[in-house]
């Protein structure tokens, strides 16, 4: 065989191996290192933010409840104008005064407790105990407020039909403050109920 025939022989082509393919990217929150912990931290932060908003909202509502209850108490206690124009001659007004005092003490105590917990970050009671105290306390006081205010309304209306004076006006103002206090404590009871339902007892 000649040299020319050797050079004309077909040459073998060496093929390079295919490049390695990259593994499929892990889905968000699945399989990636640290994705589970990042998701857990985000959930915890959102929960803390939600609890802080609820706590500040409860503080604002109880502050308003304290203000309205205090006004109802002061207006009714000073509603003395001689003879039949004294509040203590009427059982309905005495009942309203007593509930206003009770609501003032309760709302004031709750405001002080919430301010202490927000400023120091320490709970006075356990979390479950605080949630139950808030829920049942708000419900009880809101019921007593609406009961006392509703009891005093009919008599005040009858008095105003015969004589509309400073005594009846003061009585109506005190009743209005009691209604306002009932409204804000009722809303606070809704928030307390939500907080109680989200507590873990395990």
N, C-alpha and C positions, 0 to 999 in steps of 0.2 A: 504494500500500500504506500502511495507517494505522500510527500509532505503536504501537498495542496489539498489532498483529500482529508488529511487530518485537520487542517484549519477550517475546512468547510463543514465539519461535523456539527450537528445541532448542539447548542450549548444549553445546559440545564439552568433554569432560572430559579434562584433561591428566593422563596417568598418569606417576608418577615412576618412573625406572629402578630395577630390582631392585638391592639392596645387593650389593656384591662379596663373593664367597665366599672364605673363608680357604683357603690351600693346605693339603693334608693334612699332618699332622705326621709328621716323619720317624721311622722306627722307631728303637728304642734301638740305638745303635752303628752306625746307617746314615745317612750323609748329613749328620748334624748337625755343625756346626763344632766341632772339638776332641774329638768322640766317639772317633775312632780313636786319638788320642794318649792320651786318658784310659784307654782299654782297654789300651794298651801299657804305660802306667805301672803300672796295677794288676797286670798279669801279671808285670812285673819285680819289683814289691814282693813278690808271693807267692813268686816264685822265690827272692829273697833270704831271705825268712823261712824257707822250706823248707831252704835250704842252711845257714842258721844253726842250725836244729834238728838237722840231720844232723851238723854239725860238733861241736855240744855233746854229742850222743849218742855219737859216736865217741870224744870225749875222755873221757867217763865210762866207757865200756867199756874203753878202753885203760888208764885209771887202775886199774880193777879187775883187768885182766890183769897190770899191773905188780905190784899188791899180792899176788895169788895166786902169781905166779911167784917173787916175792921170798920169800914164806913157804915155798914148796916148796924153794927153794934153801937157805934158812937151816936149815930143819928137817933136811933131808938132810945138809947139811954138818956139822951138830953131832951127827949120829947115830953117835957113837963111844963104845962102852962096853966096849972090851977084848975080846981074843980074836976069836971069830967074830962078835961083835956090832959090827963096824966096817963101815960102808957101803962103804968103798973096797976091800973084799975081793970085792965082787960087781960084775960087769960091768953088770948091769941097773941097779943103783943109781948107778953112775958115769955111765951114759948119761942117766939121769933128771936127775942133778945138772948135767951139761953143758948139756942142753936148757933146764933152768930158768934157768941163768945167761944163755944166749942170749936166752931170752924176756924176762928181766928187762931186759937191755940194750936190746932192740928196743922193748919197751913203754915204758920210761922215755924213750928218745929220741923216740918218737912223742908222748908226753905233753908233753915240752918244746917240740916243734915246734908242736903244736896250741895250747898256751898262748901261745906267742909270736905266732902268727898271729891269735888271738882278741884279744890285748891291743894289738897294733900295727896290725892290719888289713893287714899285708904278708905276701905269700907267700914262703917260702924257696925253693921250687921252682916251676916253672910248673904251672898247674892240671892239665894232662894228666899231667905227670910225677908229681905228688903222688898223683893218683888211681890210677895204675898201681903206684906204690910201696906205697900202702896196701893195694891188693887182693892183690898177689902176696905182700907181706910178711905180711899177716894169714893168708892161706891156708897159706903155708909153715910159719909158727910154730905154727898150730893143728894141722897135720898132725904136726909133730915132737913136740908135747906129747902128743897122743893116742897116738902111737907109743911114746914112752918110758914113759908111764904104763901102757899096756897090757902092755908087756914086763915091767914090775916087779910086776904084780899076781899072776901065777901063783906066782912064787917066794915072795912074801910070804905067800900063802895056805898054801903048803906049810910054811913056817916056823911059822906060827901054829897049825897042826895039832899040831906037836910041842911048841912052847913059846910061850906068849903072854906077852911081856914088854915092857919099855920100848923095846927095839930094834925089834920088829915093830910096836909101836904108832906109833912115830915114823915108820917107813917107810910105814905106812898113811896117816898124816896128810900126809906129803909127797906121796904119790900122789894123795890127795884134792885137795890144792891144785893139783896139775898138771891134774887133770880140770876143776876150776873155771876155771883159766886157759884151758884149751882151749875151754870153752863160751863164755866172753865174747869170745875172739878169733875164734871161728867166727861169732858174731853180728856182730862188727865187720867180718868179711870179707863178710858179706851186704850190709851198708850200703856198704862200699867198692865192691862189685860194682855196686850200684845207682848210686852216684855216677859210676863209670867208664862205665856204659852211657848216662848222660845227658850226657856230655861232647860238645862239638862239635869236630870236627877239621877244619873248613873254614877 
